[in-house]
Amino acid sequence: MSDENNEPTGTTANVEDGILDLRPPKGSLIRQLLRLGLTFDHKDADGETWCDYSRGVTATFTDRQATEATIADMDTKDSQAITVERLAQVNEIKTWRSDGASD
């Protein structure tokens, strides 16, 4: 695979016992975002943005090696920075879209 400049992207394939494993490393920011239901949205000069539109949540971070992300509510624009270690402790992200004024 290559990017728009025809430069190779990704890393060399690691095949073990005939299996190509494309999952992100355990303990990585990407793995935690996927676990919480977010998916890649876009990448720009500031970094990457991952989203869950049904719950109205975004996560932004500088690059795939980042150890911190900013999680934001799409509707209220409230946000909090969180480390990978703390994100691993999160089981649910509540937003205005997901839970509204139910409390």
C-alpha positions as CSV (number, residue, x, y, z in Angstrom):
1,M,0.0,0.0,0.0
2,S,1.2,3.6,-0.6
3,D,0.1,7.1,0.1
4,E,-0.7,9.8,-2.4
5,N,3.0,10.4,-3.0
6,N,3.5,6.7,-3.8
7,E,5.6,6.2,-0.7
8,P,5.1,2.9,1.2
9,T,3.0,3.1,4.3
10,G,2.8,0.7,7.3
11,T,5.5,-1.7,8.3
12,T,7.0,-4.9,7.0
13,A,4.5,-7.8,7.2
14,N,4.9,-10.0,10.2
15,V,3.5,-13.5,9.5
16,E,3.6,-16.1,12.2
17,D,2.2,-19.6,11.7
18,G,0.6,-18.4,8.4
19,I,-1.3,-15.5,10.2
20,L,-1.0,-11.8,9.3
21,D,-2.1,-10.0,12.4
22,L,-3.1,-6.4,11.7
23,R,-4.4,-5.6,15.2
24,P,-2.8,-2.7,17.0
25,P,-0.4,-3.6,19.8
26,K,-1.8,-4.4,23.3
27,G,-1.6,-1.3,25.5
28,S,-1.6,1.1,22.6
29,L,-3.8,4.1,22.2
30,I,-5.3,2.8,19.0
31,R,-6.3,-0.5,20.7
32,Q,-8.0,1.4,23.5
33,L,-10.0,3.6,21.1
34,L,-11.1,0.5,19.1
35,R,-12.1,-1.2,22.3
36,L,-14.3,1.7,23.2
37,G,-16.0,1.7,19.8
38,L,-14.2,4.6,18.0
39,T,-13.0,4.2,14.4
40,F,-10.5,6.2,12.3
41,D,-12.0,9.3,10.7
42,H,-9.2,11.3,9.3
43,K,-5.6,12.4,9.5
44,D,-4.2,15.9,9.0
45,A,-1.2,18.1,9.9
46,D,-2.3,18.1,13.5
47,G,-2.6,14.4,13.9
48,E,-5.4,11.8,13.8
49,T,-9.1,12.0,14.7
50,W,-11.1,8.9,15.6
51,C,-14.9,9.1,16.1
52,D,-18.1,7.3,17.2
53,Y,-20.8,9.4,15.5
54,S,-23.7,7.4,17.2
55,R,-22.5,8.5,20.6
56,G,-21.1,11.9,19.5
57,V,-17.5,11.4,20.7
58,T,-14.2,12.2,19.1
59,A,-10.6,11.4,20.0
60,T,-7.6,13.4,18.7
61,F,-3.9,12.7,19.1
62,T,-0.7,13.6,17.4
63,D,0.5,10.3,16.0
64,R,0.2,6.5,16.5
65,Q,2.9,6.5,19.2
66,A,1.0,9.1,21.3
67,T,0.4,8.2,24.9
68,E,-2.4,10.8,25.4
69,A,-5.5,11.7,23.5
70,T,-8.1,14.4,23.8
71,I,-11.6,13.0,24.1
72,A,-14.5,15.4,23.2
73,D,-18.2,15.5,23.1
74,M,-19.2,16.5,19.5
75,D,-22.3,18.4,20.6
76,T,-21.1,20.3,23.7
77,K,-17.4,20.5,22.6
78,D,-16.4,19.6,26.2
79,S,-13.2,17.7,26.2
80,Q,-10.7,16.0,28.5
81,A,-7.1,14.9,27.9
82,I,-6.5,11.3,29.0
83,T,-3.5,9.0,29.0
84,V,-3.5,5.5,27.6
85,E,-3.1,4.1,31.1
86,R,-6.3,5.9,32.3
87,L,-8.1,5.1,29.0
88,A,-7.6,1.4,29.7
89,Q,-9.7,1.9,32.9
90,V,-12.6,3.4,31.0
91,N,-15.6,1.1,30.2
92,E,-18.0,3.7,28.8
93,I,-17.9,7.2,27.4
94,K,-21.0,9.3,28.2
95,T,-21.9,12.2,26.0
96,W,-24.9,14.5,25.5
97,R,-25.8,12.4,22.5
98,S,-25.5,9.1,24.3
99,D,-27.2,10.0,27.6
100,G,-28.4,13.6,27.4
101,A,-29.8,15.0,30.5
102,S,-30.7,11.6,32.0
103,D,-28.9,12.4,35.3
